[in-house]
């Protein structure tokens, strides 16, 4: 069965360009503005959306995304609320893939089977859960695949050739290659090393490989996009949300600043292989 994610990567490949994958925190800075940001992403040029599920202890996230999660939680966001955002999005967009990204604890507390059924019903396409290793596939990965959703796994520069097949065994949709060790928002030190890493992963799988962490500008997107099937951008977007706030509240610039950055990045991926 082909999924929205499969179809979108195939469409981007047919256009000879990488996919633009944009991450935003669900419900940041408030529920209504968060929904408006989500709804605006495809028109601005996002091919795939990663929607963050806020969590109180986001160990893999840098300061910008941590603050975004805190704002969303303070605004009343919940797991059910994030699923509601997807359901609302699907009223007008049945094509753009949505991947929920977060941590296992909120899903576990919600109930795995209940969560997967609700996610499927809402129109979610896949999950990225950063704190479950491949050895724990029975906890969530296998049930996710059984439910008909993709389970996207992360690889890092330290994922060697012995470890890589283990990580990839039950991965579906695409592989998310983290370009460096550390947390979100760091700076890429060697673009050449990223290209080598993508080539190495592709020797082990036919899945598309998307690269994230450290991509901030259209030039970054164009350069990394020469090697990768997808470009993942998050910190620059959630940081822009934070900087747009006035006295902690959304301003008339909050949605437009995100939309403008995404449009610029979309132009970057479109000249990656020009």
N, C-alpha and C positions, 0 to 999 in steps of 0.2 A: 504494500500500500504506500503510495506516495503522499507526503505530507505537505502542508504549506511551506515548511522549511525547505524541503526537497525542491519544490517548484520554484521558490524564490532564488535559491542558489543556481538552479538551472537557467533561470531567466537572466540572471546577472552574467553567468558564463556566456550565454548567447550574445550578450552585449559586450563581451570581452572586457569585463571590469569586475573588481571585487564588490561584494555586498557591503553596505554600510549598516552596521549593527549599533544601535544607540541604546544606552542604558540611562534610565531615569528611576528615581525612587518613587514608588507608588504612594501618592498622597502628600508629596512635598511640593510646596510649603504648607498647603492645606488641601482638603479633599477636593474642593471644586477646582482650584487652580491646577492641582495634580492631574485631574481628569482632562482639563483643557490642554495641558502640555502633552499628555499621551495622545490625545486626538489629533494634535497638530503635527506630530512627528512624520507620518507617511507623506503628507503633502509637502513637507519641507525637504524630503529626500531620503528619509530612513527606509531601508529595505526590511529590516528585522528589528523588533523592539525587545530589549531586555527590561523587564519591569521588576524593580527591587521590592522585596517583601521586608519591611523594616524589622529589625531585631535589636534587642538591647545590648548584645555583646558581639558586634560584628568584627571578628578577629582578623579577617583578611582585607578589611576596608581601611583606606586612608582617612584622614581627618574630614575631607569634604563630604564623603559618602556617609561617614559616621554622623556628622551634623545633619545631613539630609534625613537619615533614619530617625534621629532624635526629633526633628521637626515634624515628621510624619506621625510618629507615635504620640507626640504632644497634641497633634491635631485630631487624634482619635482613630488613626488608621489601625486596621486589624487584618489578619489573613483573609477573613470573609470580605472585608472592604476592598482588598486588592483584587479578589476574584470578581467583585462587583464592578470594579473599574474595567476589567476585561470584558465583562458582559455588556457594559454600556458601550465600549469601543466597538464591539462586534455588531451593534445595531446599524452602524454606518460603514464598517470596513470588515469584509469577510475574507480578505486576501492577505493582509499583512501578518506575518507570523509574530506571535508573542511568546516569549520565553520568560518564565518566572525565575528570578535569581535570588538566592538567599541561603538560609541555614536550616539545618534539620530540626532543631528544637521546636520552632513554631508549627512545623508540619506534624511532628510527633504528637505535640499537645493537641492539635486539631483532630488528629486521627488519620493515619495514612490512607486507608481505604476511602474514608469520607472526603478527605482532601482531594484525592485523585479523581473521584467521581465528580466533585464540584468543579474542579479545574477543567475537566473534559467538557462538562456541561456549559461552562462559561465561555469556552473557546480558546483555552490555553493550548499551545502547541508543544511545549517542552519545558524541562526544568534544568536549572544549574544549581546544584546544592554543594557548596564549596567545602563543607566539613565532613563529608562521608567518603572515605577511601574506597577503592575498588573491592577490598576485602569485605566490605559491608554491603555488597550489592543486593543481598537479600532483604535488607531493611527497606529500601526505597527504589533503587534502580530497576530491579526486575519487576516489581509491582507497577512501576511507571510505564515500562515497555508493554506489559500485559494490558494496561489500560488504554494503550494506543497513543501514548505521548512519547516524544523523544526525550532521551536523557543525555544531556551534553556534559562531557567530562573535560576537566582542565588538565593540560600538560604544562610543564615548566622547563626551564633550562636544565634542571637537575633530573628530569625524567629520562633515564638512560635507556639504551636499547634492550636491556633485560626487563626493565619495568614497563616500557611502553606498551608491549602487547597485552599486559595485564590491565592497564588503564583503558586500552581501546576495546577490550573484548565486548563489553556491553554498551559502548558509546554509540549514540545514533544522532542523526540530524546534522551535527558538525562537531569538530574538535575545536575547543577554545584553547589556543596556546597563549599562556601568560608569558610575555616577552622578557620578564626579568623576575628575579627573586625579590620578595618584599610585598608591600601593600599597594593598593590602587593609588594612582596619582603620581607614581615615581617617574623618573626620566629614563628613556631608552638610552643605553650606553653604546650599543653596537648594532646598527641596522643590518650589517652584513651577517652577524650572528643570528639575527632573526630569520633571514632568508635561508641560512643553512639549516636552522631548526625546522622550518616549514618543509624543506626538502626531505629531511630525515623522517618526519612524521608521515609524509606522503608515501614514503617507501613501505610503510606498514598498513596503510588504510586508503580506501577510495573515498572516504568522507571529505567534504570540504574542510579546510583549516582556516579558522579566523584568528586573528592576532589582536590581543588587547593589552592594556597597561602601557601608559606613556605616550599614547597618540593624542595630540592636543590640537594640531592645526591641519589645514588642508594639505600643506606640503608634507607633513608626516603621513597623512592618509595616502597621498599619491605615492610616496616612496615605499612605505611598507606594502601598499597595495600591488606593487609590482611582483611581490612574492606570494602574497596570501590570497585566499579565496574570499576573505572577509576582513573588515576592519572594525574593531570594537572600541567605541568611545563612550566614556561615562563621566569621569571626574570633571572634565572641562564643562560638561553640561550641568551637573549638580552644583558645581562651584559657581556657575553663572546664575543659577537660581538663588543661591545664598547671597550673592553680591547685589542682586536686583531688589532685595527686600528693603522696605522702609519701616524702621522701628519693628523689625521682625515679621512684618506682614507683606503679602504679595503686593506688588505695584503694577502699574499699567505696562511695565517693561518686562515682567517676569516671563510671560509666555513668548513674547516676541524675541527676546534675547536668545532663548533656547532655539526657537525656530530659525533665527538668522545664523547661528553657529552650525546647526545641522545642514542648512542649505549650503554653507561654505564648505563643510566637510564632504557633502554630496558632490560638489563640483570637483573636489580633490580626488575622490575615488574614480570619477569619470575621466580624469586625465592620467590615471595611474599607468595605463598601458597605451596611451595615445602615441 
